[in-house]
Amino acid sequence: MEGSYQISNFGRVKSLEREAKNRNGTHTVREKILIPSVGTTGYLLVVMRTRGKSKPIHIHRLGVEL
């Protein structure tokens, strides 16, 4: 995940532009601001992807995990 995402001091998470593989070869994934959702605990979370796997991460924990 390192180097694929940025987080602002306002808690906004941005997915950076990168090359991704799929069954037809590779393609460019454009950068975008991720839209958070509310988890079952009531905290905001975003789904981050790396190596083809998705992982929900609480936004308030991102500074600690990154």
PyMOL Python script that loads the backbone (N, CA, C, O; Angstrom):
from pymol import cmd

cmd.read_pdbstr("""\
ATOM      1  N   MET A   1       0.813  -1.192   0.000  1.00  0.00           N
ATOM      2  CA  MET A   1       0.000   0.000   0.000  1.00  0.00           C
ATOM      3  C   MET A   1       0.856   1.254   0.000  1.00  0.00           C
ATOM      4  O   MET A   1       0.437   2.303  -0.490  1.00  0.00           O
ATOM      5  N   GLU A   2       2.034   1.144   0.540  1.00  0.00           N
ATOM      6  CA  GLU A   2       2.890   2.310   0.652  1.00  0.00           C
ATOM      7  C   GLU A   2       3.218   2.867  -0.724  1.00  0.00           C
ATOM      8  O   GLU A   2       3.647   2.127  -1.609  1.00  0.00           O
ATOM      9  N   GLY A   3       3.020   4.167  -0.909  1.00  0.00           N
ATOM     10  CA  GLY A   3       3.300   4.812  -2.175  1.00  0.00           C
ATOM     11  C   GLY A   3       2.116   4.826  -3.125  1.00  0.00           C
ATOM     12  O   GLY A   3       2.177   5.470  -4.172  1.00  0.00           O
ATOM     13  N   SER A   4       1.042   4.132  -2.784  1.00  0.00           N
ATOM     14  CA  SER A   4      -0.144   4.074  -3.638  1.00  0.00           C
ATOM     15  C   SER A   4      -1.233   5.032  -3.181  1.00  0.00           C
ATOM     16  O   SER A   4      -2.158   5.337  -3.935  1.00  0.00           O
ATOM     17  N   TYR A   5      -1.121   5.506  -1.942  1.00  0.00           N
ATOM     18  CA  TYR A   5      -2.146   6.371  -1.363  1.00  0.00           C
ATOM     19  C   TYR A   5      -1.506   7.553  -0.648  1.00  0.00           C
ATOM     20  O   TYR A   5      -0.357   7.489  -0.208  1.00  0.00           O
ATOM     21  N   GLN A   6      -2.277   8.637  -0.541  1.00  0.00           N
ATOM     22  CA  GLN A   6      -1.867   9.805   0.251  1.00  0.00           C
ATOM     23  C   GLN A   6      -3.037  10.167   1.150  1.00  0.00           C
ATOM     24  O   GLN A   6      -4.196   9.961   0.790  1.00  0.00           O
ATOM     25  N   ILE A   7      -2.726  10.711   2.329  1.00  0.00           N
ATOM     26  CA  ILE A   7      -3.769  11.196   3.230  1.00  0.00           C
ATOM     27  C   ILE A   7      -3.447  12.639   3.600  1.00  0.00           C
ATOM     28  O   ILE A   7      -2.301  12.976   3.894  1.00  0.00           O
ATOM     29  N   SER A   8      -4.476  13.485   3.580  1.00  0.00           N
ATOM     30  CA  SER A   8      -4.279  14.892   3.909  1.00  0.00           C
ATOM     31  C   SER A   8      -4.466  15.100   5.402  1.00  0.00           C
ATOM     32  O   SER A   8      -4.903  14.198   6.117  1.00  0.00           O
ATOM     33  N   ASN A   9      -4.132  16.292   5.864  1.00  0.00           N
ATOM     34  CA  ASN A   9      -4.322  16.610   7.279  1.00  0.00           C
ATOM     35  C   ASN A   9      -5.803  16.789   7.611  1.00  0.00           C
ATOM     36  O   ASN A   9      -6.154  16.926   8.783  1.00  0.00           O
ATOM     37  N   PHE A  10      -6.680  16.791   6.599  1.00  0.00           N
ATOM     38  CA  PHE A  10      -8.125  16.844   6.812  1.00  0.00           C
ATOM     39  C   PHE A  10      -8.735  15.446   6.833  1.00  0.00           C
ATOM     40  O   PHE A  10      -9.939  15.312   7.050  1.00  0.00           O
ATOM     41  N   GLY A  11      -7.942  14.407   6.615  1.00  0.00           N
ATOM     42  CA  GLY A  11      -8.437  13.039   6.635  1.00  0.00           C
ATOM     43  C   GLY A  11      -8.918  12.529   5.298  1.00  0.00           C
ATOM     44  O   GLY A  11      -9.513  11.454   5.225  1.00  0.00           O
ATOM     45  N   ARG A  12      -8.671  13.286   4.225  1.00  0.00           N
ATOM     46  CA  ARG A  12      -9.056  12.817   2.892  1.00  0.00           C
ATOM     47  C   ARG A  12      -7.998  11.848   2.383  1.00  0.00           C
ATOM     48  O   ARG A  12      -6.800  12.094   2.524  1.00  0.00           O
ATOM     49  N   VAL A  13      -8.445  10.746   1.791  1.00  0.00           N
ATOM     50  CA  VAL A  13      -7.539   9.724   1.290  1.00  0.00           C
ATOM     51  C   VAL A  13      -7.598   9.737  -0.237  1.00  0.00           C
ATOM     52  O   VAL A  13      -8.676   9.680  -0.828  1.00  0.00           O
ATOM     53  N   LYS A  14      -6.424   9.812  -0.864  1.00  0.00           N
ATOM     54  CA  LYS A  14      -6.346   9.834  -2.323  1.00  0.00           C
ATOM     55  C   LYS A  14      -5.568   8.630  -2.810  1.00  0.00           C
ATOM     56  O   LYS A  14      -4.476   8.336  -2.323  1.00  0.00           O
ATOM     57  N   SER A  15      -6.151   7.936  -3.785  1.00  0.00           N
ATOM     58  CA  SER A  15      -5.480   6.836  -4.457  1.00  0.00           C
ATOM     59  C   SER A  15      -4.674   7.446  -5.601  1.00  0.00           C
ATOM     60  O   SER A  15      -5.230   8.172  -6.425  1.00  0.00           O
ATOM     61  N   LEU A  16      -3.381   7.162  -5.662  1.00  0.00           N
ATOM     62  CA  LEU A  16      -2.517   7.746  -6.677  1.00  0.00           C
ATOM     63  C   LEU A  16      -2.574   6.966  -7.984  1.00  0.00           C
ATOM     64  O   LEU A  16      -2.915   5.783  -7.997  1.00  0.00           O
ATOM     65  N   GLU A  17      -2.239   7.634  -9.082  1.00  0.00           N
ATOM     66  CA  GLU A  17      -2.206   6.975 -10.384  1.00  0.00           C
ATOM     67  C   GLU A  17      -1.141   5.887 -10.378  1.00  0.00           C
ATOM     68  O   GLU A  17      -0.035   6.079  -9.872  1.00  0.00           O
ATOM     69  N   ARG A  18      -1.498   4.738 -10.951  1.00  0.00           N
ATOM     70  CA  ARG A  18      -0.561   3.620 -10.982  1.00  0.00           C
ATOM     71  C   ARG A  18      -0.947   2.645 -12.084  1.00  0.00           C
ATOM     72  O   ARG A  18      -2.040   2.727 -12.645  1.00  0.00           O
ATOM     73  N   GLU A  19      -0.055   1.735 -12.385  1.00  0.00           N
ATOM     74  CA  GLU A  19      -0.315   0.668 -13.345  1.00  0.00           C
ATOM     75  C   GLU A  19      -0.860  -0.532 -12.580  1.00  0.00           C
ATOM     76  O   GLU A  19      -0.331  -0.894 -11.529  1.00  0.00           O
ATOM     77  N   ALA A  20      -1.913  -1.146 -13.103  1.00  0.00           N
ATOM     78  CA  ALA A  20      -2.513  -2.312 -12.449  1.00  0.00           C
ATOM     79  C   ALA A  20      -2.645  -3.436 -13.471  1.00  0.00           C
ATOM     80  O   ALA A  20      -2.871  -3.195 -14.656  1.00  0.00           O
ATOM     81  N   LYS A  21      -2.500  -4.659 -12.991  1.00  0.00           N
ATOM     82  CA  LYS A  21      -2.628  -5.824 -13.859  1.00  0.00           C
ATOM     83  C   LYS A  21      -4.053  -6.355 -13.807  1.00  0.00           C
ATOM     84  O   LYS A  21      -4.718  -6.301 -12.773  1.00  0.00           O
ATOM     85  N   ASN A  22      -4.501  -6.866 -14.937  1.00  0.00           N
ATOM     86  CA  ASN A  22      -5.741  -7.622 -14.985  1.00  0.00           C
ATOM     87  C   ASN A  22      -5.540  -8.763 -15.968  1.00  0.00           C
ATOM     88  O   ASN A  22      -4.437  -8.937 -16.487  1.00  0.00           O
ATOM     89  N   ARG A  23      -6.562  -9.531 -16.230  1.00  0.00           N
ATOM     90  CA  ARG A  23      -6.374 -10.699 -17.090  1.00  0.00           C
ATOM     91  C   ARG A  23      -6.068 -10.340 -18.539  1.00  0.00           C
ATOM     92  O   ARG A  23      -5.600 -11.196 -19.290  1.00  0.00           O
ATOM     93  N   ASN A  24      -6.320  -9.094 -18.956  1.00  0.00           N
ATOM     94  CA  ASN A  24      -6.035  -8.651 -20.328  1.00  0.00           C
ATOM     95  C   ASN A  24      -4.696  -7.929 -20.450  1.00  0.00           C
ATOM     96  O   ASN A  24      -4.374  -7.422 -21.525  1.00  0.00           O
ATOM     97  N   GLY A  25      -3.923  -7.869 -19.397  1.00  0.00           N
ATOM     98  CA  GLY A  25      -2.640  -7.160 -19.409  1.00  0.00           C
ATOM     99  C   GLY A  25      -2.587  -6.140 -18.290  1.00  0.00           C
ATOM    100  O   GLY A  25      -2.978  -6.424 -17.158  1.00  0.00           O
ATOM    101  N   THR A  26      -2.100  -4.948 -18.613  1.00  0.00           N
ATOM    102  CA  THR A  26      -2.038  -3.884 -17.607  1.00  0.00           C
ATOM    103  C   THR A  26      -2.839  -2.681 -18.084  1.00  0.00           C
ATOM    104  O   THR A  26      -3.070  -2.501 -19.279  1.00  0.00           O
ATOM    105  N   HIS A  27      -3.254  -1.874 -17.135  1.00  0.00           N
ATOM    106  CA  HIS A  27      -3.962  -0.637 -17.448  1.00  0.00           C
ATOM    107  C   HIS A  27      -3.600   0.415 -16.411  1.00  0.00           C
ATOM    108  O   HIS A  27      -3.087   0.091 -15.340  1.00  0.00           O
ATOM    109  N   THR A  28      -3.866   1.664 -16.728  1.00  0.00           N
ATOM    110  CA  THR A  28      -3.572   2.765 -15.822  1.00  0.00           C
ATOM    111  C   THR A  28      -4.806   3.066 -14.984  1.00  0.00           C
ATOM    112  O   THR A  28      -5.900   3.267 -15.511  1.00  0.00           O
ATOM    113  N   VAL A  29      -4.613   3.094 -13.679  1.00  0.00           N
ATOM    114  CA  VAL A  29      -5.678   3.467 -12.744  1.00  0.00           C
ATOM    115  C   VAL A  29      -5.453   4.932 -12.408  1.00  0.00           C
ATOM    116  O   VAL A  29      -4.400   5.298 -11.885  1.00  0.00           O
ATOM    117  N   ARG A  30      -6.440   5.772 -12.706  1.00  0.00           N
ATOM    118  CA  ARG A  30      -6.297   7.198 -12.449  1.00  0.00           C
ATOM    119  C   ARG A  30      -6.406   7.507 -10.960  1.00  0.00           C
ATOM    120  O   ARG A  30      -7.011   6.754 -10.197  1.00  0.00           O
ATOM    121  N   GLU A  31      -5.806   8.634 -10.561  1.00  0.00           N
ATOM    122  CA  GLU A  31      -5.898   9.023  -9.154  1.00  0.00           C
ATOM    123  C   GLU A  31      -7.282   9.560  -8.863  1.00  0.00           C
ATOM    124  O   GLU A  31      -7.935  10.151  -9.723  1.00  0.00           O
ATOM    125  N   LYS A  32      -7.725   9.339  -7.609  1.00  0.00           N
ATOM    126  CA  LYS A  32      -9.026   9.839  -7.195  1.00  0.00           C
ATOM    127  C   LYS A  32      -9.092   9.917  -5.677  1.00  0.00           C
ATOM    128  O   LYS A  32      -8.351   9.233  -4.970  1.00  0.00           O
ATOM    129  N   ILE A  33      -9.988  10.757  -5.195  1.00  0.00           N
ATOM    130  CA  ILE A  33     -10.255  10.866  -3.764  1.00  0.00           C
ATOM    131  C   ILE A  33     -11.218   9.739  -3.411  1.00  0.00           C
ATOM    132  O   ILE A  33     -12.261   9.592  -4.048  1.00  0.00           O
ATOM    133  N   LEU A  34     -10.879   8.948  -2.404  1.00  0.00           N
ATOM    134  CA  LEU A  34     -11.734   7.844  -1.987  1.00  0.00           C
ATOM    135  C   LEU A  34     -12.886   8.373  -1.140  1.00  0.00           C
ATOM    136  O   LEU A  34     -12.712   9.282  -0.329  1.00  0.00           O
ATOM    137  N   ILE A  35     -14.057   7.791  -1.341  1.00  0.00           N
ATOM    138  CA  ILE A  35     -15.244   8.196  -0.596  1.00  0.00           C
ATOM    139  C   ILE A  35     -15.376   7.281   0.621  1.00  0.00           C
ATOM    140  O   ILE A  35     -15.534   6.069   0.474  1.00  0.00           O
ATOM    141  N   PRO A  36     -15.313   7.860   1.819  1.00  0.00           N
ATOM    142  CA  PRO A  36     -15.407   7.015   3.026  1.00  0.00           C
ATOM    143  C   PRO A  36     -16.831   6.556   3.279  1.00  0.00           C
ATOM    144  O   PRO A  36     -17.793   7.194   2.852  1.00  0.00           O
ATOM    145  N   SER A  37     -16.948   5.442   3.976  1.00  0.00           N
ATOM    146  CA  SER A  37     -18.247   4.948   4.429  1.00  0.00           C
ATOM    147  C   SER A  37     -18.164   4.768   5.942  1.00  0.00           C
ATOM    148  O   SER A  37     -17.079   4.776   6.521  1.00  0.00           O
ATOM    149  N   VAL A  38     -19.308   4.609   6.561  1.00  0.00           N
ATOM    150  CA  VAL A  38     -19.358   4.430   8.009  1.00  0.00           C
ATOM    151  C   VAL A  38     -19.377   2.937   8.300  1.00  0.00           C
ATOM    152  O   VAL A  38     -20.247   2.208   7.823  1.00  0.00           O
ATOM    153  N   GLY A  39     -18.409   2.495   9.087  1.00  0.00           N
ATOM    154  CA  GLY A  39     -18.332   1.081   9.455  1.00  0.00           C
ATOM    155  C   GLY A  39     -19.296   0.736  10.569  1.00  0.00           C
ATOM    156  O   GLY A  39     -20.002   1.605  11.081  1.00  0.00           O
ATOM    157  N   THR A  40     -19.324  -0.526  10.942  1.00  0.00           N
ATOM    158  CA  THR A  40     -20.231  -0.980  11.997  1.00  0.00           C
ATOM    159  C   THR A  40     -19.889  -0.378  13.360  1.00  0.00           C
ATOM    160  O   THR A  40     -20.734  -0.332  14.254  1.00  0.00           O
ATOM    161  N   THR A  41     -18.648   0.084  13.511  1.00  0.00           N
ATOM    162  CA  THR A  41     -18.230   0.708  14.770  1.00  0.00           C
ATOM    163  C   THR A  41     -18.580   2.193  14.824  1.00  0.00           C
ATOM    164  O   THR A  41     -18.421   2.832  15.865  1.00  0.00           O
ATOM    165  N   GLY A  42     -19.059   2.745  13.701  1.00  0.00           N
ATOM    166  CA  GLY A  42     -19.409   4.160  13.644  1.00  0.00           C
ATOM    167  C   GLY A  42     -18.299   5.044  13.125  1.00  0.00           C
ATOM    168  O   GLY A  42     -18.511   6.239  12.921  1.00  0.00           O
ATOM    169  N   TYR A  43     -17.108   4.485  12.905  1.00  0.00           N
ATOM    170  CA  TYR A  43     -15.984   5.254  12.391  1.00  0.00           C
ATOM    171  C   TYR A  43     -15.963   5.209  10.866  1.00  0.00           C
ATOM    172  O   TYR A  43     -16.432   4.249  10.255  1.00  0.00           O
ATOM    173  N   LEU A  44     -15.408   6.270  10.257  1.00  0.00           N
ATOM    174  CA  LEU A  44     -15.272   6.304   8.804  1.00  0.00           C
ATOM    175  C   LEU A  44     -14.166   5.366   8.367  1.00  0.00           C
ATOM    176  O   LEU A  44     -13.126   5.261   9.016  1.00  0.00           O
ATOM    177  N   LEU A  45     -14.408   4.676   7.239  1.00  0.00           N
ATOM    178  CA  LEU A  45     -13.373   3.809   6.695  1.00  0.00           C
ATOM    179  C   LEU A  45     -13.357   3.891   5.178  1.00  0.00           C
ATOM    180  O   LEU A  45     -14.351   4.259   4.551  1.00  0.00           O
ATOM    181  N   VAL A  46     -12.219   3.544   4.599  1.00  0.00           N
ATOM    182  CA  VAL A  46     -12.059   3.445   3.154  1.00  0.00           C
ATOM    183  C   VAL A  46     -11.520   2.057   2.842  1.00  0.00           C
ATOM    184  O   VAL A  46     -10.878   1.428   3.684  1.00  0.00           O
ATOM    185  N   VAL A  47     -11.782   1.585   1.633  1.00  0.00           N
ATOM    186  CA  VAL A  47     -11.268   0.287   1.212  1.00  0.00           C
ATOM    187  C   VAL A  47     -10.015   0.540   0.382  1.00  0.00           C
ATOM    188  O   VAL A  47     -10.071   1.203  -0.653  1.00  0.00           O
ATOM    189  N   MET A  48      -8.891   0.010   0.839  1.00  0.00           N
ATOM    190  CA  MET A  48      -7.620   0.162   0.142  1.00  0.00           C
ATOM    191  C   MET A  48      -7.269  -1.173  -0.494  1.00  0.00           C
ATOM    192  O   MET A  48      -7.511  -2.233   0.084  1.00  0.00           O
ATOM    193  N   ARG A  49      -6.694  -1.109  -1.696  1.00  0.00           N
ATOM    194  CA  ARG A  49      -6.351  -2.325  -2.422  1.00  0.00           C
ATOM    195  C   ARG A  49      -4.859  -2.396  -2.668  1.00  0.00           C
ATOM    196  O   ARG A  49      -4.211  -1.393  -2.964  1.00  0.00           O
ATOM    197  N   THR A  50      -4.327  -3.601  -2.542  1.00  0.00           N
ATOM    198  CA  THR A  50      -2.932  -3.841  -2.861  1.00  0.00           C
ATOM    199  C   THR A  50      -2.764  -5.295  -3.274  1.00  0.00           C
ATOM    200  O   THR A  50      -3.308  -6.197  -2.638  1.00  0.00           O
ATOM    201  N   ARG A  51      -2.023  -5.510  -4.322  1.00  0.00           N
ATOM    202  CA  ARG A  51      -1.764  -6.862  -4.849  1.00  0.00           C
ATOM    203  C   ARG A  51      -3.040  -7.666  -5.055  1.00  0.00           C
ATOM    204  O   ARG A  51      -3.077  -8.866  -4.782  1.00  0.00           O
ATOM    205  N   GLY A  52      -4.082  -7.002  -5.538  1.00  0.00           N
ATOM    206  CA  GLY A  52      -5.328  -7.686  -5.841  1.00  0.00           C
ATOM    207  C   GLY A  52      -6.219  -7.980  -4.654  1.00  0.00           C
ATOM    208  O   GLY A  52      -7.264  -8.611  -4.819  1.00  0.00           O
ATOM    209  N   LYS A  53      -5.844  -7.547  -3.467  1.00  0.00           N
ATOM    210  CA  LYS A  53      -6.646  -7.795  -2.269  1.00  0.00           C
ATOM    211  C   LYS A  53      -7.152  -6.465  -1.708  1.00  0.00           C
ATOM    212  O   LYS A  53      -6.450  -5.454  -1.742  1.00  0.00           O
ATOM    213  N   SER A  54      -8.366  -6.486  -1.199  1.00  0.00           N
ATOM    214  CA  SER A  54      -8.977  -5.301  -0.601  1.00  0.00           C
ATOM    215  C   SER A  54      -8.936  -5.408   0.915  1.00  0.00           C
ATOM    216  O   SER A  54      -9.049  -6.494   1.482  1.00  0.00           O
ATOM    217  N   LYS A  55      -8.771  -4.255   1.559  1.00  0.00           N
ATOM    218  CA  LYS A  55      -8.744  -4.234   3.017  1.00  0.00           C
ATOM    219  C   LYS A  55      -9.405  -2.945   3.502  1.00  0.00           C
ATOM    220  O   LYS A  55      -8.955  -1.854   3.149  1.00  0.00           O
ATOM    221  N   PRO A  56     -10.468  -3.052   4.309  1.00  0.00           N
ATOM    222  CA  PRO A  56     -11.072  -1.839   4.867  1.00  0.00           C
ATOM    223  C   PRO A  56     -10.187  -1.290   5.988  1.00  0.00           C
ATOM    224  O   PRO A  56      -9.755  -2.031   6.871  1.00  0.00           O
ATOM    225  N   ILE A  57      -9.926   0.006   5.940  1.00  0.00           N
ATOM    226  CA  ILE A  57      -9.064   0.667   6.926  1.00  0.00           C
ATOM    227  C   ILE A  57      -9.821   1.854   7.509  1.00  0.00           C
ATOM    228  O   ILE A  57     -10.376   2.663   6.765  1.00  0.00           O
ATOM    229  N   HIS A  58      -9.846   1.962   8.844  1.00  0.00           N
ATOM    230  CA  HIS A  58     -10.449   3.132   9.483  1.00  0.00           C
ATOM    231  C   HIS A  58      -9.561   4.349   9.237  1.00  0.00           C
ATOM    232  O   HIS A  58      -8.343   4.280   9.402  1.00  0.00           O
ATOM    233  N   ILE A  59     -10.170   5.448   8.848  1.00  0.00           N
ATOM    234  CA  ILE A  59      -9.413   6.657   8.509  1.00  0.00           C
ATOM    235  C   ILE A  59      -8.651   7.185   9.727  1.00  0.00           C
ATOM    236  O   ILE A  59      -7.524   7.659   9.583  1.00  0.00           O
ATOM    237  N   HIS A  60      -9.236   7.115  10.910  1.00  0.00           N
ATOM    238  CA  HIS A  60      -8.552   7.646  12.091  1.00  0.00           C
ATOM    239  C   HIS A  60      -7.328   6.829  12.455  1.00  0.00           C
ATOM    240  O   HIS A  60      -6.528   7.271  13.280  1.00  0.00           O
ATOM    241  N   ARG A  61      -7.149   5.634  11.862  1.00  0.00           N
ATOM    242  CA  ARG A  61      -5.994   4.795  12.128  1.00  0.00           C
ATOM    243  C   ARG A  61      -4.898   4.927  11.069  1.00  0.00           C
ATOM    244  O   ARG A  61      -3.807   4.387  11.251  1.00  0.00           O
ATOM    245  N   LEU A  62      -5.162   5.627   9.981  1.00  0.00           N
ATOM    246  CA  LEU A  62      -4.213   5.665   8.871  1.00  0.00           C
ATOM    247  C   LEU A  62      -2.860   6.266   9.257  1.00  0.00           C
ATOM    248  O   LEU A  62      -1.825   5.762   8.822  1.00  0.00           O
ATOM    249  N   GLY A  63      -2.845   7.303  10.042  1.00  0.00           N
ATOM    250  CA  GLY A  63      -1.578   7.891  10.453  1.00  0.00           C
ATOM    251  C   GLY A  63      -0.723   6.927  11.248  1.00  0.00           C
ATOM    252  O   GLY A  63       0.505   6.998  11.196  1.00  0.00           O
ATOM    253  N   VAL A  64      -1.354   6.034  11.978  1.00  0.00           N
ATOM    254  CA  VAL A  64      -0.654   5.040  12.792  1.00  0.00           C
ATOM    255  C   VAL A  64      -0.153   3.896  11.922  1.00  0.00           C
ATOM    256  O   VAL A  64       0.962   3.412  12.119  1.00  0.00           O
ATOM    257  N   GLU A  65      -0.970   3.453  10.952  1.00  0.00           N
ATOM    258  CA  GLU A  65      -0.626   2.279  10.140  1.00  0.00           C
ATOM    259  C   GLU A  65       0.358   2.585   9.033  1.00  0.00           C
ATOM    260  O   GLU A  65       1.129   1.708   8.646  1.00  0.00           O
ATOM    261  N   LEU A  66       0.358   3.798   8.510  1.00  0.00           N
ATOM    262  CA  LEU A  66       1.232   4.106   7.380  1.00  0.00           C
ATOM    263  C   LEU A  66       2.616   4.409   7.805  1.00  0.00           C
ATOM    264  O   LEU A  66       3.472   4.689   6.966  1.00  0.00           O
TER     265      LEU A  66
END
""", "prot")
cmd.dss("prot")
cmd.show_as("cartoon", "prot")
cmd.util.cbc("prot")
cmd.orient("prot")
